[in-house]
Amino acid sequence: MKPEDPASAPDRTPDRKRRIFVVEDHPLMRRSIVEAILREPDLTVCGQADDAPEAPAIVALEPDAVLTDLQLATSSGLELIKALRIRQPALPVVATTMFDAGRSERLARTAGAAGFVSKQEGPERMIAVLREVLGVGGANGDGRPD
C-alpha cells in the first residue's frame, strides 16, 4: 500500500477534493483508474494497493471512499468490504469487477458496498458512482462541480 500524500491531513471543507483509496491488483487497470480519478477537479487519490491491505491501514489515511476490485490476487474484495464496514461503517465502498456483474453486485451490496460499477462500463460511470456514494456533484447535471 502506498499513500499518495501522507504529510497532509485531510481537509474537511465542502469545496475540497474528495479522497479515494484504490485497491486493484492489475497494474495497468489500477493506473487507468487512478489517472481517471486524478483528471477530475473534485477528486484525488489518497492511496492505492494491489491487494486487500489491512483495513486499519486504509482507514488511517482517512479516505472519503474506497474503490475495490472484488477479485484480487490473494485476497477477497468482499472480505475487505466487510472489514471496512466493521471498522468504519460510514466509509462508502464502491466495488468493481469484470466478471458476472449482476451476481457480483448482489454479493458486494450484501457485504456492505455502497456502490458498484462493472469495469466494462468505463471511467465515466466509475466517476459517477464515486460521486453518487460521496453525495457530491454539480447541479448542472453532469456530475461535475459547478
Sequence and secondary structure as in RCSB ss.txt:
>XXXX:A:sequence
MKPEDPASAPDRTPDRKRRIFVVEDHPLMRRSIVEAILREPDLTVCGQADDAPEAPAIVALEPDAVLTDLQLATS
SGLELIKALRIRQPALPVVATTMFDAGRSERLARTAGAAGFVSKQEGPERMIAVLREVLGVGGANGDGRPD
>XXXX:A:secstr
 EES TTS    STTS EEEEEE SSHHHHHHHHHHHHTSTTEEEEEEESS   HHHHHHT  SEEEEESB SSS
BHHHHHHHHHHH TTS EEEEESS HHHHHHHHHHHT SEEEEGGG HHHHHHHHHHHHT   TTSSSS  
